[in-house]
């Protein structure tokens, strides 16, 4: 009887561990695609859903050593202040993105799982007459933070993801996009609902645009 109970306990433990490992795997952002845009500019896709463009590969030589760093999209205000638009919050993800860019080898996504996400920053912009209403950010799977904005247009509020103005054409180039329209809509609906229910109640803000 003791032997049977011991075996059952072991099986239950392994099952629980398997569930935990499966959950951890689902929460992990996977580099499923990498593309070279220019000699030092790259685009990656995470979990076949989130596309981050214009990632700069910067190489610095210190003696015989070559240091490699990634520069993710940034916004530079009229006052020259730099605001990171995409931030990787884990060394593991940074290393895997760097490896994918250098080797052109991507990872295999076990199953098409939507990354978890949470709204992090949510700060009103109070300049009179501006269509910009909220500075916000979303953290995906606990490891990737993307800045965004709640804007007011003629058809109502909408979400602006990172982009930059091309000096030659005058058009805006998107730096973060979503391959899954359903997933994007889910994230944006949460942001818009938060704006409608509590966006106007906060007193904090940042007008350095």
N, C-alpha and C positions, 0 to 999 in steps of 0.2 A: 504493500500500500504506500509506504514512504517513497519507494522508487517511482511509482506512478505519479504521485504528487510532485516529486522533484522534476520529472520530465514535463509535466503540465506547466510547472512554474517556469522552467527554462523556455518552453515554447511561447508562453505568454510574454516573457521578457524579450525574446527575439522579435515577436510580433510588434510589441511596443516600440522597440528600437527601429524596426523596419518602417513603422509609421512615422516616427520622428525624422528618420533619414529622408523619407519620401517628402515630408513637409518641408524640410530644409532645402531639398533639391528644387521644389516648386518655387520657393522664395528666392532662389538664386538667379541673378541675371546672367544670361548666356550670350556670348558673342556669336551670332548665327550668320553674320555676313560682314565682309570688309571690302571697301572699294577705295582705290587710289584716285583722288581728284586731280592733284597736281604733284609736283616733285616732293612736296612736304606736307600735303593736305590730304586727309582721309575722311571716309564716311563709314560708320559702323551701324549694324542693326542688332538690337538686343531682343532676344526671345521672339524673333520674327514679327515684332510689334512696334518697337520704339527705334526711330532712326535719329542718330546724332551726326550732323554734318560738320564739315570744316574743323576737324580736329588736326591741329598742327603738331608735327613730329619735330622736336627740337633736339639737336645733337650738340653736345659740348665736349671738347677734348681737354682733359686735365692730365698733362704728361702723356703717358701711354694709354691712359684710360679714356673711354668714350662714355659720357653720361647721356642717357636718353630720357627726355621728359615729354609729356604730352600737354599741350595747351588747348583747353576746350573753349568753345565760343564765349566771348566777353562782350559787354556793352560799355562803351566809353562815352560818358556824358559830355555836354558842352563845356563843362568846367574841367574836363580831363580826368575825372574820377572813373576808375575801372570797376565794373560790376560783373563778376563771373555769372554767366548764364546757365552753365552746366557744371556741376561739381560731383566728382566721384568720392564717395564717403568711405570706401574700403580699399585697403592696399591690395587685397586679393583681386578685386574687379579691375583696379588700375593695372596690375601686373598682367592680367589676362587680356585686357584691351591692347596693352603695349605689345604683348606677344603676338596677338592676332595681326596687328598692323605690320610688325617687323617680318613675320614669317608668312603672312597671307593665309594662314591656316586658321579655320574657325572651329567652333565647338559644336557638338551635336546636341540638339534640344530633345530630351527624352520624350516629351509630349508638349503639345501647344497649350501651355498654362499661362493664363493672364497674370502678370506680376501684381502683387499687392501694392497699394499706394496709400499715402496719407497727405492731406493738405498741411503744410508746415507754416511757412510765413503767410500772413494775411494782413497787409498794412494799407489803410486808406491813403489816397493821394487827394489832397484837398484844394488844389489850385482851381480857382473859379473859371468855368468855361472849358475846362479840359475834358476830353472824351475818356482819358485815363482815370479810372476810379480806384483800382486796387493793385498794389504790388503783391504778388503771391508766389508761392513755390510749392512744388509737389515732390515728395520723396517716393521713388519707386523701389520696391523690394528692400527698403532700408539702406540701399547702397548708392542710389543715383538721385541727386536733387536737381530739378529743372525749374528755372524761374519762368514765370508767366505773368500776364496782366489781365485784369478784368476791364474791358472797354465798354463804353456806351455808344451805340450807333443808332441810326434811324429806325432799325428794326429791333432795337433792344440791346441788352448786354451780350457780349461775346468774349471769348478767350483768345488772347494773342500769345502765341508761343515764341521763343527766341527767333529773331531774324535780324538781318542787317541791311542797310541801304547800300546798294551798289552805286558807287560814285559815277561810273561811266554811263549806266543806263537809267539811273534814278529809281529803279525798281527795288523792291525788297526781296531778299533771298532768305528763304526759310532755313533755319539751322537745326530745328528739331521738328520732326513730323511723326505721324503715326501710320503704320501700315494697316492697322485694324480700325475701321471707322467706328465700329461698335464700342471698342475699348476707349477710344478717344472721347466719344460721346458720354460714356459713363464717367470718366474723369472730369470732363467739363461740366456735366450736370451737377456734380458734387460741388464744384467751385462756384457755379452760378447760384445754387441753392444757398450756399453759405453767404454769398454776397447779398441775396435777397432777404435773408433772415437776420443777418448780423453785421453785414459789411459796413453799414452806416453808423453802427454803435461804437466803433473803436475810435479812440482819440489820437492814436499814434499815426505817423506818416513820414514820408520822405519826399521832398520836392526837388531833389537834385536830379534833374532830367537832362 
